[in-house]
Amino acid sequence: MRPQLSHILIVLVVVVLLFGANRLPGLARSVGQSMKIFKNEVKDLADDDRRDAAVPKTTVTGPAVPGPETPTGATTPGPADTPPDPAAPPRV
């Protein structure tokens, strides 16, 4: 449904009655500033997306750091690898 001139006039009259003629310029200015900020933020987000798309994603991996080894080549079990001793006193 397309808004007709009479609908627009009724909405304008209601807005003037609600906010008063003195406050309408300030309200319009505030809405304009908000729209400007919103458009700038959307533009910045789009620029960030384009910049991120232009830079290829690379994963930097370094050499594996070997753990402590026994002379046979097997790694020594760490604290998480050994089961707790049932006879040992509880740790606090």
Backbone as CSV, one residue per row, in Angstrom:
resi,resn,N_x,N_y,N_z,CA_x,CA_y,CA_z,C_x,C_y,C_z
1,MET,0.853,-1.174,0.000,0.000,0.000,0.000,0.899,1.237,0.000
2,ARG,0.613,2.122,-0.873,1.395,3.344,-1.032,0.801,4.449,-0.157
3,PRO,1.669,5.162,0.631,1.121,6.223,1.480,0.578,7.378,0.640
4,GLN,-0.577,7.836,1.038,-1.198,8.948,0.338,-0.865,10.254,1.067
5,LEU,-1.124,11.350,0.401,-0.832,12.664,0.959,-1.587,12.890,2.273
6,SER,-2.802,12.435,2.355,-3.581,12.632,3.588,-2.955,11.875,4.757
7,HIS,-2.417,10.675,4.503,-1.760,9.912,5.568,-0.512,10.633,6.070
8,ILE,0.261,11.164,5.148,1.480,11.876,5.511,1.146,13.123,6.326
9,LEU,0.115,13.846,5.936,-0.283,15.047,6.669,-0.748,14.700,8.089
10,ILE,-1.488,13.611,8.233,-1.962,13.204,9.558,-0.767,12.853,10.452
11,VAL,0.205,12.139,9.901,1.390,11.781,10.679,2.152,13.047,11.081
12,LEU,2.303,14.000,10.183,3.002,15.249,10.505,2.284,16.027,11.605
13,VAL,0.967,16.094,11.552,0.205,16.794,12.585,0.395,16.108,13.933
14,VAL,0.374,14.780,13.965,0.563,14.046,15.221,1.968,14.300,15.770
15,VAL,2.977,14.308,14.907,4.351,14.557,15.345,4.472,15.959,15.930
16,VAL,3.883,16.950,15.280,3.932,18.323,15.786,3.224,18.420,17.127
17,LEU,2.108,17.738,17.284,1.389,17.777,18.553,2.177,17.073,19.666
18,LEU,2.844,15.986,19.340,3.599,15.249,20.356,4.853,15.981,20.796
19,PHE,5.624,16.482,19.872,6.914,17.067,20.200,6.896,18.584,20.298
20,GLY,5.933,19.234,19.718,5.875,20.691,19.739,6.718,21.280,18.629
21,ALA,6.314,22.410,18.111,6.993,23.029,16.978,8.402,23.496,17.349
22,ASN,8.616,23.844,18.606,9.931,24.341,19.021,10.985,23.233,19.052
23,ARG,10.587,22.008,19.339,11.553,20.916,19.470,11.812,20.191,18.150
24,LEU,11.020,20.413,17.134,11.186,19.676,15.872,12.523,19.929,15.175
25,PRO,13.042,21.163,15.106,14.351,21.343,14.462,15.470,20.580,15.173
26,GLY,15.463,20.605,16.488,16.473,19.861,17.244,16.333,18.363,17.040
27,LEU,15.106,17.889,16.977,14.852,16.468,16.745,15.334,16.062,15.359
28,ALA,15.051,16.881,14.353,15.495,16.586,12.991,17.025,16.603,12.907
29,ARG,17.652,17.549,13.588,19.117,17.625,13.598,19.715,16.379,14.245
30,SER,19.122,15.948,15.344,19.597,14.757,16.047,19.455,13.505,15.180
31,VAL,18.338,13.387,14.494,18.136,12.239,13.600,19.142,12.279,12.456
32,GLY,19.400,13.459,11.920,20.376,13.596,10.834,21.784,13.209,11.278
33,GLN,22.180,13.632,12.470,23.495,13.270,12.979,23.593,11.764,13.222
34,SER,22.538,11.187,13.743,22.533,9.742,13.978,22.655,8.973,12.670
35,MET,21.958,9.423,11.647,22.042,8.758,10.342,23.450,8.892,9.757
36,LYS,24.075,10.056,9.930,25.433,10.267,9.424,26.411,9.323,10.121
37,ILE,26.307,9.203,11.440,27.174,8.301,12.193,26.940,6.860,11.762
38,PHE,25.679,6.483,11.599,25.344,5.115,11.186,25.941,4.809,9.812
39,LYS,25.808,5.729,8.870,26.361,5.507,7.527,27.882,5.391,7.567
40,ASN,28.537,6.219,8.377,29.994,6.135,8.497,30.431,4.793,9.079
41,GLU,29.712,4.301,10.074,30.052,3.012,10.679,29.852,1.869,9.689
42,VAL,28.771,1.921,8.922,28.529,0.884,7.917,29.633,0.917,6.866
43,LYS,30.043,2.110,6.460,31.126,2.244,5.477,32.436,1.697,6.034
44,ASP,32.738,2.001,7.303,33.956,1.482,7.928,33.938,-0.038,8.003
45,LEU,32.799,-0.617,8.340,32.698,-2.074,8.389,32.896,-2.690,7.011
46,ALA,32.338,-2.063,5.987,32.511,-2.572,4.625,33.974,-2.466,4.197
47,ASP,34.641,-1.362,4.568,36.064,-1.205,4.249,36.894,-2.265,4.961
48,ASP,36.566,-2.550,6.232,37.286,-3.595,6.970,37.103,-4.956,6.314
49,ASP,35.880,-5.251,5.860,35.621,-6.526,5.199,36.420,-6.636,3.904
50,ARG,36.466,-5.552,3.139,37.237,-5.576,1.893,38.726,-5.741,2.182
51,ARG,39.221,-5.056,3.201,40.622,-5.153,3.564,40.965,-6.560,4.049
52,ASP,40.066,-7.173,4.829,40.293,-8.534,5.301,40.258,-9.532,4.150
53,ALA,39.409,-9.299,3.168,39.320,-10.204,2.027,40.557,-10.082,1.143
54,ALA,41.194,-8.913,1.110,42.360,-8.710,0.262,43.611,-9.354,0.858
55,VAL,43.663,-9.477,2.177,44.823,-10.065,2.839,44.589,-11.564,2.969
56,PRO,45.470,-12.381,2.373,45.259,-13.825,2.475,45.506,-14.297,3.899
57,LYS,44.704,-15.235,4.319,44.832,-15.809,5.652,45.917,-16.870,5.619
58,THR,46.941,-16.715,6.451,48.000,-17.712,6.527,48.125,-18.165,7.973
59,THR,48.458,-19.411,8.116,48.674,-19.959,9.442,50.167,-20.147,9.626
60,VAL,50.690,-19.541,10.659,52.108,-19.644,10.929,52.308,-20.801,11.897
61,THR,53.077,-21.778,11.459,53.393,-22.894,12.335,54.900,-22.982,12.468
62,GLY,55.338,-23.164,13.673,56.760,-23.287,13.923,57.126,-24.755,14.044
63,PRO,58.393,-25.026,14.261,58.801,-26.415,14.424,58.239,-26.982,15.718
64,ALA,57.940,-28.252,15.707,57.416,-28.904,16.894,58.506,-28.959,17.948
65,VAL,58.156,-28.646,19.156,59.110,-28.674,20.246,59.024,-30.052,20.881
66,PRO,60.115,-30.816,20.821,60.060,-32.154,21.402,60.031,-32.090,22.914
67,GLY,59.343,-33.047,23.509,59.280,-33.135,24.959,60.497,-33.872,25.479
68,PRO,60.577,-34.001,26.777,61.708,-34.745,27.337,61.637,-36.210,26.901
69,GLU,62.758,-36.725,26.477,62.766,-38.088,25.963,63.676,-38.970,26.797
70,THR,63.344,-40.224,26.806,64.212,-41.210,27.441,65.188,-41.690,26.386
71,PRO,66.246,-42.369,26.786,67.215,-42.835,25.792,66.601,-43.751,24.732
72,THR,65.472,-44.396,25.006,64.862,-45.269,24.007,64.046,-44.482,22.993
73,GLY,63.802,-43.180,23.242,63.052,-42.362,22.302,61.614,-42.122,22.716
74,ALA,61.145,-42.810,23.764,59.779,-42.604,24.227,59.747,-41.408,25.182
75,THR,58.680,-40.674,25.164,58.567,-39.525,26.056,58.222,-40.001,27.450
76,THR,58.679,-39.265,28.446,58.382,-39.631,29.832,56.958,-39.201,30.152
77,PRO,56.240,-39.993,30.930,54.866,-39.620,31.259,54.848,-38.403,32.175
78,GLY,53.922,-37.505,31.890,53.771,-36.313,32.704,52.780,-36.565,33.819
79,PRO,52.500,-35.549,34.640,51.560,-35.736,35.752,50.165,-36.136,35.287
80,ALA,49.739,-35.675,34.125,48.406,-36.023,33.649,48.373,-37.431,33.076
81,ASP,49.545,-37.967,32.716,49.586,-39.295,32.109,49.629,-40.412,33.136
82,THR,50.033,-40.101,34.363,50.157,-41.141,35.376,48.913,-41.156,36.256
83,PRO,48.422,-42.336,36.579,47.247,-42.399,37.466,47.668,-42.041,38.888
84,PRO,46.750,-41.498,39.687,47.106,-41.133,41.060,47.364,-42.395,41.895
85,ASP,48.265,-42.253,42.840,48.577,-43.355,43.737,47.484,-43.452,44.782
86,PRO,46.775,-44.582,44.883,45.694,-44.670,45.864,46.196,-44.629,47.307
87,ALA,47.464,-45.009,47.530,47.974,-45.009,48.896,48.496,-43.628,49.301
88,ALA,48.655,-42.730,48.366,49.195,-41.398,48.668,48.155,-40.569,49.378
89,PRO,48.586,-39.671,50.282,47.618,-38.796,50.966,47.009,-37.813,49.973
90,PRO,45.793,-37.368,50.219,45.141,-36.421,49.288,45.897,-35.098,49.241
91,ARG,45.975,-34.535,48.031,46.638,-33.240,47.872,45.644,-32.120,48.122
92,VAL,46.120,-31.098,48.756,45.247,-29.970,49.086,45.566,-28.807,48.214
